[in-house]
Amino acid sequence: MLRTALRNLLAHKARLMMTALAVLLGVAFVAGTLIFSDTVGGAIKKASARNLDGVAVSVQDVPADNAPVTGKDGKRATLLDDKLADRIGALPGVTSVRRNVTGTATLAGPDGAPIGDGWQNLAVNFQPDKDGHDPRYPLKQGRGPAAANEIALDEATAKASGHKLGDSVKFATDGPALTKKLVGIVTTDDPQVTAGGSLALFDTATAQKLYLHPGQFDELVVGAAPGADQQALTAKVRGILPKDRAEATSGATLAATQSTMIAEKNNSLTQTLLTFAGIALFVGVFIIANTFTMLISQRSREIALLRAVGASRRQVVRSVLAEAALLGLISSAVGFALGLGLAVSLRAVLNANGAGFPNGPVVISPTAVLSALGVGVVVTVLAAWLPSRKAAKIAPVEALNTVEAPPAPRSLVIRNSLGAVITGIGVAIMLYVRTLTSVDDLTTAMAGSMVTLTGVIILAPLLSRPLVSLAGVVTTRLFGVSGKLAKENALRNPRRTAATASALMIGLTLMTGMTVVGISTQQAMDEMAAKGLTADLKVSTSTYTGLDTALSQKVADLPGVEAMAPLRRTGIGSTTYSMSLIGTDLTTIGKVAQLDFVSGSLPHTGTDGIAVSQDMAKKKGWHPGDTLDATFRDNKKTKLRITGIYADNEVLGDSIGATSVVDPHLDRPLNDELLVKAQDGRTDGLVAPIRHALGDSPLLKVQDRADLRKASAENINTVLYISYGLLGMSVVIAVVGVVNTLAMSVFERTREIGMLRAIGLARSGIKQMVRLESVVIALFGAGLGIGLGIFLSWAAGTMLGHGLPTYQLLLPWGRLGLFLLIALVVGVLAALWPARRAARLNMLEAIGAQ
């Protein structure tokens, strides 16, 4: 029987090739994900380990309880100074003490746009040894910065900003733009920089002036002789540190912590990719099961003869499963090789788009090999199990029967009943999800979606009859006999048609659901961004560091500016409530934001009054005239009086008051945003003066309403396009399934096609018949997928729209139409080879085929 399985596998190479393709594509996805994860994780770990070379103990400042992060001058203060560094350096076993200053600096690119990614724009002090080199940052060109007007950059940052040695580099830390001369270019493997950030280096005195105070440091890195006991040295260092104001951590502990963090981030990406790989394999199950069902149907006479000469049912099952295992093993091996190339390509593509993964060798772990091969073989064998049981039930007396028996009616009745029950349960869960409002219930929604999808897959044969018949009316009217035959062929075996269509349905269900939710969310965010905002421009910083209040006032005085209102955010609360409070200019806020009072009015400037939103007032039962006990974030307490209640406004949040109410409780009064109203709504030529008034800082973001909408749309579209790309694998596998089903269906109907040719149907009619059958199956799957995706997104909309008051279900007809068009194209392309093969059959040989 093993030889028989091997012979069958080799005898039907062309038939099984498409099934093997489905398996290997799914395995390639799994293998590529695992190899990519191991490779990137290993490279990041090595880069992190290099950054910790020579670190025996790290000493870092710990702010005092309730102490502000920054002082009134906007700079941090630490207890790590030269005196403490000298005391640590005098301890036995200490060979060196490196004194680090760390901050952020955002550089301007050639077009003035910022380089790097926000908080990953690292700035450090260059600490030269006796040869003028800093071992952390090897020099590639020039020298390290040694004066206040000098700066060095890493190679990638210099390339991105277009700077060369001797150029003036424009950058900003938390205020107006600064310029320094570029004197050196270094290299670095720091993951924070390679993952999309930038690196700027200053001499120590300049770095302290920018971020700290003279003589202070953010970190003291202690070096020790090779083989030294790091834990013992850490204990010695702790013994001389200011109590509760500094912390010492061994290098080994830092390495372990970094390794854990890297693993967690890697696992998140890996799990996401493996989820899509699982979807691809799940789609492949339908193709494999379909293929083996058709193969067994075609080999029913052969199997019956085997039973007649003594083969037991168990041997027949084992033979089919052995054939499946061999197919799975071969396909998995090829898929693993393809996955290796996918992993390498994925890293290159992501790096080309700014991911910044460090270089490193490709890592192929035993887990990746065994997992990929195991998954491919197990999935193939499981998918072939039911067809193998069907094969075992073929009686020897059927050896001379060449007609395929139709499915037993009872089996369809049982299947339809089971499908109806499961679908009903899934729909009930999703209707319950419709009543939920918390994103924490996402697991329930996902479970309900899976149950509903499973039920529809089981019900697909029942649904195929009315839907395919409806499509058949159109094909018959448009294409005559070919269209009618296509409909009848698709209905001949509902289970096969359903399995083929289900493979496409799964991918389109997920794509439709994500698209509807994504577009609806984007529309809600657009409305929120515009609702309540009458300003023409919003000014903020990319690092959320705030805008200088003195410079902000210059914006209000610019020609062309009708009104400007600053927004300074903080939080207040007590044991009974917690809410945001915005300090603003009460005389101008009504000109830049839609402020409609339900009761009461705005407080007067300089008083302790605030106005609260209608939603907040309703929740807490507040009314104008009530007095609140308020504790600010600096733990200072005061009493605030409610003067008015305004209609909910996303721009203004929970409550607003004068800047004089908020400023005493801020470490340093800075404006989080500026809302600017232009005269006659004309913003032409106003952006440049605003940037200039605020110091031309690269940190500045000056956005009009279109920019705000574009920013929200970009984030959602990016997620959707990535999802389309990942789900595209399942659609490709579904296409393979349609091709496979049609090809084997043509083989089954060889005699029938010969008879059609004999009674006058032309080759073009045969081609058209096969193409239309493919299109009908594809549109059936697409219709089910799009309809189910809309239902699931509607049911989950209330929960997903939580926190978005403007959320409403929006059907993007353009994209849904595109999905239908893709299904139509899939149907046409999938039929090219089977249709050509059917049309080329010799009429007489086909009629005589057995």
Residue pairs with C-beta under 8 A, 6 or more apart in sequence:
1 311
1 315
1 316
1 318
1 319
1 322
2 319
2 322
4 306
4 319
5 319
5 320
5 322
5 323
5 326
6 322
6 323
6 326
8 295
8 299
8 319
8 323
9 16
9 323
9 326
9 327
12 295
15 291
15 295
15 743
15 744
15 747
16 291
16 295
16 327
18 287
18 291
18 736
18 737
18 739
18 740
18 743
19 287
19 288
19 291
19 292
19 327
19 331
19 740
20 327
20 330
20 331
20 334
21 331
21 736
22 283
22 284
22 287
22 288
22 733
22 736
22 737
22 740
23 284
23 288
23 327
23 328
23 331
23 332
23 335
23 376
23 379
23 380
24 331
24 332
24 334
24 335
24 338
24 376
25 280
25 284
25 335
25 338
25 729
25 732
25 733
25 736
26 277
26 280
26 281
26 283
26 284
26 335
26 375
26 376
26 379
26 729
26 733
27 281
27 331
27 332
27 335
27 336
27 338
27 339
27 372
27 373
27 375
27 376
28 335
28 336
28 338
28 339
28 342
29 273
29 276
29 277
29 280
29 281
29 339
29 342
29 729
30 274
30 277
30 281
30 339
30 371
30 372
30 375
30 376
31 335
31 336
31 338
31 339
31 340
31 342
31 343
31 368
31 369
31 371
31 372
32 338
32 339
32 340
32 341
32 342
32 343
32 346
33 270
33 273
33 274
33 277
33 339
33 343
34 270
34 274
34 339
34 365
34 367
34 368
34 371
34 372
35 339
35 340
35 343
35 362
35 363
35 364
35 368
36 273
36 342
36 343
36 346
36 347
37 266
37 267
37 269
37 270
37 273
38 363
38 364
38 365
38 368
39 343
39 347
39 360
39 361
39 362
39 363
40 266
40 347
40 357
40 360
41 262
41 263
41 266
41 363
42 360
42 361
42 363
43 357
43 358
43 359
43 360
44 191
44 262
44 266
44 357
44 358
45 258
45 259
45 262
46 189
46 358
46 360
47 189
47 190
47 191
47 194
47 358
47 360
48 191
48 255
48 258
48 259
48 262
49 255
50 189
51 136
51 189
51 190
52 251
52 254
52 255
52 258
54 96
54 135
54 221
54 223
55 221
55 222
55 223
55 251
55 254
56 94
56 222
56 223
56 224
56 228
56 230
56 233
56 234
56 250
56 251
57 221
57 222
57 224
57 230
57 233
57 234
57 237
57 248
57 249
57 250
57 251
58 219
58 220
58 221
58 222
58 248
58 249
58 250
58 251
58 254
59 80
59 84
59 88
59 219
59 220
59 221
59 222
59 237
59 241
59 246
59 247
59 248
60 80
60 218
60 219
60 246
60 247
60 249
61 78
61 79
61 80
61 218
61 219
61 245
61 246
62 244
62 245
62 246
62 247
63 69
64 244
64 245
66 634
66 635
68 634
68 667
68 668
69 76
69 667
70 76
70 667
70 668
71 77
71 667
71 668
72 667
72 668
73 668
74 174
74 175
74 668
75 211
75 212
75 213
76 211
76 212
76 218
77 212
77 213
77 216
78 212
78 216
78 217
78 218
79 242
79 245
79 246
80 99
80 216
80 217
80 218
80 219
80 220
80 246
81 215
81 216
81 217
82 99
82 215
84 220
84 240
84 241
84 242
84 246
85 97
85 99
85 217
85 220
86 97
87 240
88 94
88 97
88 220
88 222
88 237
88 240
89 96
89 97
91 233
91 236
91 237
91 240
92 236
93 224
93 225
93 228
93 232
93 233
93 236
94 222
94 223
94 224
94 233
95 223
95 224
95 225
96 222
96 223
97 220
97 221
97 222
97 223
98 127
98 220
98 221
98 223
99 125
99 127
99 204
99 217
99 219
99 220
99 221
100 124
100 125
100 127
100 217
100 218
100 219
100 220
100 221
101 124
101 125
101 204
101 207
101 208
101 211
101 212
101 216
101 217
101 218
102 122
102 123
102 124
102 211
102 218
102 219
103 123
103 124
103 173
103 207
103 210
103 211
104 119
104 121
104 122
104 123
104 173
104 543
105 121
105 122
105 123
105 171
105 172
105 173
105 198
105 200
105 210
106 114
106 115
106 116
106 118
106 121
106 171
106 172
106 173
106 198
106 542
106 543
106 698
106 699
107 114
107 115
107 116
107 121
107 153
107 157
107 161
107 169
107 170
107 171
107 198
107 200
107 698
108 114
108 115
108 161
108 170
108 171
108 172
108 177
108 698
109 115
109 160
109 161
109 162
109 698
110 161
110 162
112 698
113 698
114 121
114 542
114 698
114 699
115 121
115 157
115 160
115 161
115 198
115 698
116 157
116 160
116 196
116 197
116 198
117 195
117 196
117 197
117 354
118 542
118 543
119 543
120 192
120 193
120 195
120 196
120 197
120 198
121 197
121 198
121 200
121 543
122 190
122 192
122 193
122 197
122 198
122 199
122 200
123 173
123 199
123 200
123 201
123 202
123 207
123 210
123 211
124 137
124 199
124 200
124 201
124 202
124 207
125 201
125 202
125 203
125 204
125 206
125 207
125 208
126 134
126 137
126 144
126 145
126 152
126 184
126 201
126 202
126 203
126 204
127 134
127 136
127 204
128 134
128 144
128 146
129 135
132 143
132 144
133 139
133 144
134 144
134 186
134 201
136 188
137 152
137 154
137 186
137 187
137 188
137 199
137 201
138 186
138 187
139 184
139 185
139 186
140 155
140 185
140 186
140 187
141 165
141 184
141 185
142 152
142 165
142 182
142 183
142 184
142 185
143 183
143 184
144 152
144 183
144 184
144 186
144 201
144 203
145 151
145 152
145 180
145 183
145 184
145 201
145 202
145 203
145 206
146 183
146 203
147 203
147 206
148 203
148 205
148 206
148 209
149 180
149 181
150 180
150 181
150 183
150 202
150 203
150 206
151 169
151 171
151 180
151 181
151 182
151 183
151 200
151 201
151 202
152 182
152 183
152 184
152 185
152 186
152 200
152 201
152 202
153 161
153 163
153 169
153 182
153 184
153 185
153 186
153 198
153 199
153 200
153 201
154 185
154 186
154 187
154 188
154 193
154 198
154 199
155 185
155 186
155 187
156 193
156 194
156 198
156 356
157 193
157 198
157 199
157 200
158 164
158 182
158 185
160 198
161 169
163 169
163 182
164 182
165 182
165 183
165 184
165 185
166 181
166 182
167 181
167 182
168 179
168 180
168 181
168 182
169 179
169 180
169 181
169 182
169 200
170 177
170 178
170 179
170 696
170 698
171 177
171 178
171 179
171 180
171 200
171 698
172 178
172 695
172 697
172 698
172 699
173 210
173 211
174 543
174 545
174 546
174 699
175 548
175 695
175 697
176 548
176 551
176 694
176 695
176 696
176 697
177 695
177 696
177 697
177 698
180 202
184 201
186 199
186 201
188 194
188 199
189 358
190 199
191 262
191 358
193 199
193 356
194 356
194 357
194 358
195 355
195 356
195 357
196 354
196 355
196 356
197 356
202 210
205 214
208 214
208 215
208 216
208 217
211 218
212 218
222 233
222 237
224 230
224 233
230 250
230 251
230 252
231 250
231 252
233 250
234 248
234 249
234 250
237 248
238 248
241 247
241 248
273 726
276 726
276 727
276 729
276 730
277 729
279 506
279 507
279 510
279 727
279 730
280 729
280 730
280 733
281 375
281 379
282 506
282 730
283 503
283 506
283 507
283 730
283 733
283 734
283 737
284 379
284 383
284 503
284 733
285 379
285 382
285 383
286 383
286 499
286 500
286 502
286 503
286 737
287 500
287 503
287 733
287 734
287 736
287 737
287 740
288 324
288 379
288 380
288 383
288 384
289 383
289 384
289 386
289 387
289 499
290 496
290 499
290 500
290 737
290 740
290 741
291 740
291 744
292 320
292 324
292 383
292 384
292 387
292 388
293 386
293 387
293 390
293 496
294 496
294 741
294 744
294 745
294 748
295 387
295 744
296 303
296 320
296 387
296 388
296 390
296 391
297 404
297 748
298 744
298 747
298 748
299 391
300 391
300 394
300 398
300 401
300 404
301 398
301 399
301 400
301 401
301 402
303 316
303 391
303 394
304 394
304 395
304 396
304 397
304 398
304 399
304 401
305 396
305 399
306 315
306 316
306 319
307 313
307 316
307 394
307 395
307 396
308 396
308 399
311 319
313 392
313 393
314 392
316 388
316 391
316 392
316 394
317 388
317 389
317 391
317 392
319 388
320 384
320 387
320 388
320 391
321 381
321 384
321 385
321 388
323 384
324 380
324 381
324 383
324 384
324 388
325 377
325 380
325 381
327 380
328 376
328 377
328 378
328 379
328 380
328 381
329 373
329 376
329 377
331 376
331 380
332 372
332 373
332 375
332 376
332 377
333 373
335 372
335 376
336 369
336 372
336 373
339 372
340 362
340 364
343 362
344 362
347 355
347 357
350 357
351 357
402 850
404 748
407 493
407 494
407 495
412 461
412 462
412 494
412 495
415 458
415 461
416 459
416 461
416 462
418 458
419 455
419 456
419 457
419 458
419 459
419 460
419 462
420 455
420 459
421 455
422 451
422 454
422 455
422 458
423 452
423 455
423 456
423 458
423 459
424 455
425 451
425 455
426 448
426 449
426 450
426 451
426 452
426 453
426 454
426 455
427 452
429 444
429 447
429 448
429 451
429 452
430 445
430 448
430 449
430 452
430 791
430 792
430 795
430 796
431 795
432 444
432 448
433 441
433 444
433 445
433 448
433 795
433 796
433 798
433 799
434 794
434 795
434 796
434 797
434 798
435 798
436 444
436 445
436 798
436 799
437 798
437 799
437 802
438 799
438 802
439 799
439 800
439 802
439 803
441 799
442 799
445 795
445 796
445 799
448 795
449 513
449 792
449 796
452 788
452 791
452 792
453 506
453 509
453 788
453 792
456 463
456 505
456 784
456 788
457 498
457 502
457 505
457 506
460 498
460 499
460 501
460 502
460 505
460 784
461 494
461 495
461 497
461 498
462 494
463 498
463 784
464 490
464 491
464 494
464 497
464 498
464 501
464 780
465 491
465 494
467 780
467 783
467 784
468 487
468 490
468 491
468 497
468 776
468 777
468 780
469 487
469 491
471 487
471 776
471 779
471 780
472 483
472 484
472 486
472 487
472 488
472 490
472 491
472 776
474 483
475 482
475 483
475 484
475 486
475 487
475 772
475 775
475 776
476 483
476 484
476 487
477 483
479 486
479 768
479 772
481 761
481 765
482 761
482 765
482 768
482 769
482 772
483 768
483 772
485 756
485 769
486 768
486 769
486 770
486 771
486 772
486 773
486 775
486 776
487 772
487 776
489 745
489 749
489 769
489 773
490 497
490 773
490 776
490 777
490 780
491 497
496 741
496 745
497 777
497 780
499 737
499 741
500 737
500 738
500 741
500 777
500 781
501 777
501 778
501 780
501 781
501 784
502 781
502 784
503 730
503 733
503 734
503 737
503 738
503 781
504 731
504 734
504 735
504 737
504 738
504 778
504 781
504 782
504 785
504 823
504 826
505 781
505 782
505 784
505 785
505 788
506 730
506 734
506 785
507 727
507 728
507 730
507 731
507 734
507 785
508 731
508 781
508 782
508 785
508 786
508 789
508 819
508 823
509 784
509 785
509 786
509 788
509 789
509 792
510 723
510 727
510 730
510 789
511 723
511 724
511 727
511 785
511 789
511 819
512 785
512 786
512 788
512 789
512 790
512 793
512 816
512 819
513 789
513 790
513 792
513 793
513 796
514 720
514 723
514 793
515 720
515 789
515 812
515 815
515 816
516 789
516 790
516 793
516 794
516 809
516 810
516 811
516 812
517 793
517 796
517 797
517 800
518 716
518 717
518 719
518 720
519 716
519 810
519 812
519 815
520 793
520 797
520 801
520 807
520 808
520 809
520 810
521 716
521 800
521 801
521 804
521 807
522 712
522 713
522 716
522 717
523 806
523 808
523 810
524 801
524 804
524 806
524 807
524 808
525 712
525 716
525 804
526 709
526 712
526 713
527 806
528 650
528 804
528 805
528 806
529 650
529 705
529 708
529 709
529 712
530 705
530 708
530 709
531 594
531 649
531 650
531 806
532 593
532 594
532 649
532 650
532 651
532 652
533 592
533 593
533 594
533 651
533 675
533 705
534 591
534 592
534 593
534 594
534 677
535 565
535 592
535 593
535 675
535 676
535 677
536 676
536 677
536 678
536 681
536 683
536 704
536 705
537 675
537 676
537 678
537 683
537 686
537 687
537 690
537 702
537 703
537 704
538 673
538 674
538 675
538 676
538 702
538 703
538 704
538 708
539 547
539 555
539 673
539 674
539 675
539 676
539 690
539 694
539 700
539 701
539 702
539 703
540 547
540 672
540 673
540 674
540 700
540 701
540 703
541 547
541 697
541 699
541 700
541 701
542 699
542 700
542 701
543 699
544 672
545 670
545 699
546 668
546 670
546 671
546 672
547 566
547 670
547 671
547 672
547 673
547 674
547 694
548 670
548 671
548 694
548 695
549 566
549 669
549 670
549 671
551 693
551 694
551 695
552 564
552 566
552 671
552 674
552 694
554 693
554 694
555 561
555 564
555 674
555 676
555 690
555 693
555 694
556 563
556 564
556 588
558 686
558 689
558 690
558 693
559 689
560 678
560 679
560 682
560 685
560 686
560 689
561 676
561 677
561 678
561 679
561 686
562 591
562 677
562 678
562 679
563 588
563 591
563 592
563 676
563 677
564 585
564 588
564 592
564 674
564 675
564 676
564 677
565 584
565 585
565 588
565 589
565 591
565 592
565 593
565 674
565 675
566 583
566 584
566 585
566 659
566 671
566 673
566 674
566 675
567 582
567 583
567 584
567 671
567 672
567 673
567 674
567 675
568 582
568 583
568 584
568 659
568 662
568 663
568 666
568 669
568 670
568 671
568 672
569 580
569 581
569 582
569 583
569 653
569 672
570 580
570 581
570 583
570 632
570 633
570 662
570 665
570 666
571 578
571 579
571 580
571 581
571 632
571 633
572 578
572 579
572 581
572 628
572 630
572 631
572 632
572 633
572 640
572 655
573 579
573 630
573 631
574 628
574 629
574 630
574 631
576 620
577 616
577 620
577 628
579 612
579 616
579 653
579 654
579 655
580 653
580 654
580 655
581 610
581 654
581 655
581 656
581 657
581 661
581 662
582 652
582 653
582 655
582 656
582 657
582 662
583 656
583 657
583 658
583 659
583 660
583 661
583 662
583 663
584 656
584 657
584 658
584 659
585 605
585 658
585 659
586 602
586 603
586 604
586 605
586 656
586 657
586 658
587 605
589 595
589 602
589 652
589 656
589 675
590 602
591 677
592 675
592 676
592 677
593 649
593 651
593 652
593 675
594 649
595 602
595 646
595 649
595 652
596 646
596 647
597 611
597 644
597 645
597 646
597 647
598 614
598 645
598 646
598 647
599 623
599 624
599 644
599 645
600 611
600 624
600 625
600 642
600 643
600 644
600 645
601 611
601 643
601 644
602 611
602 643
602 644
602 656
603 609
603 610
603 611
603 641
603 643
603 644
603 657
603 658
604 658
605 658
605 660
606 658
606 660
607 641
607 658
608 638
608 639
608 640
608 641
608 661
609 640
609 641
609 642
609 643
609 657
609 658
610 628
610 640
610 641
610 642
610 643
610 655
610 656
610 657
610 661
611 642
611 643
611 644
611 645
611 646
611 655
611 656
611 657
612 622
612 642
612 644
612 645
612 646
612 654
612 655
613 645
613 646
613 647
613 648
613 649
613 652
613 653
613 654
613 655
614 645
614 646
614 647
614 648
615 648
616 622
616 654
616 655
617 623
617 642
617 645
622 628
622 642
622 645
623 642
623 645
624 642
624 643
624 644
624 645
625 641
625 642
626 641
626 642
627 639
627 640
627 641
627 642
628 639
628 640
628 641
628 642
629 637
629 639
630 637
630 638
630 639
630 640
631 637
632 638
632 665
633 665
634 665
634 666
634 667
636 664
636 665
640 657
640 661
646 652
646 656
648 805
650 805
651 675
659 669
662 669
663 669
676 686
676 690
678 686
683 704
687 702
690 702
691 697
691 700
691 702
694 700
703 711
731 822
731 826
734 781
734 826
735 826
735 829
735 830
738 774
738 777
738 778
738 826
738 827
738 830
738 831
739 830
739 831
739 833
739 834
741 777
742 770
742 773
742 774
742 830
742 831
742 834
742 835
743 833
743 834
743 837
745 773
745 834
746 753
746 770
746 834
746 837
746 838
750 841
750 846
750 849
751 846
751 847
751 848
751 849
753 766
753 838
753 841
753 846
754 841
754 842
754 843
754 844
754 845
754 846
754 847
754 848
754 849
755 846
755 847
756 765
756 766
757 763
757 766
757 841
757 843
757 846
758 843
758 847
761 769
763 839
763 840
764 839
766 835
766 838
766 839
767 835
767 836
767 838
767 839
768 835
769 838
770 831
770 834
770 835
770 838
771 827
771 828
771 831
771 835
773 831
774 827
774 828
774 830
774 831
774 834
774 835
775 824
775 827
775 828
775 831
776 827
777 827
778 823
778 824
778 826
778 827
778 830
779 820
779 823
779 824
779 827
781 823
782 819
782 820
782 822
782 823
783 820
785 819
786 816
786 819
786 820
790 811
793 809
794 809
797 807
797 809
800 807
801 807
801 808
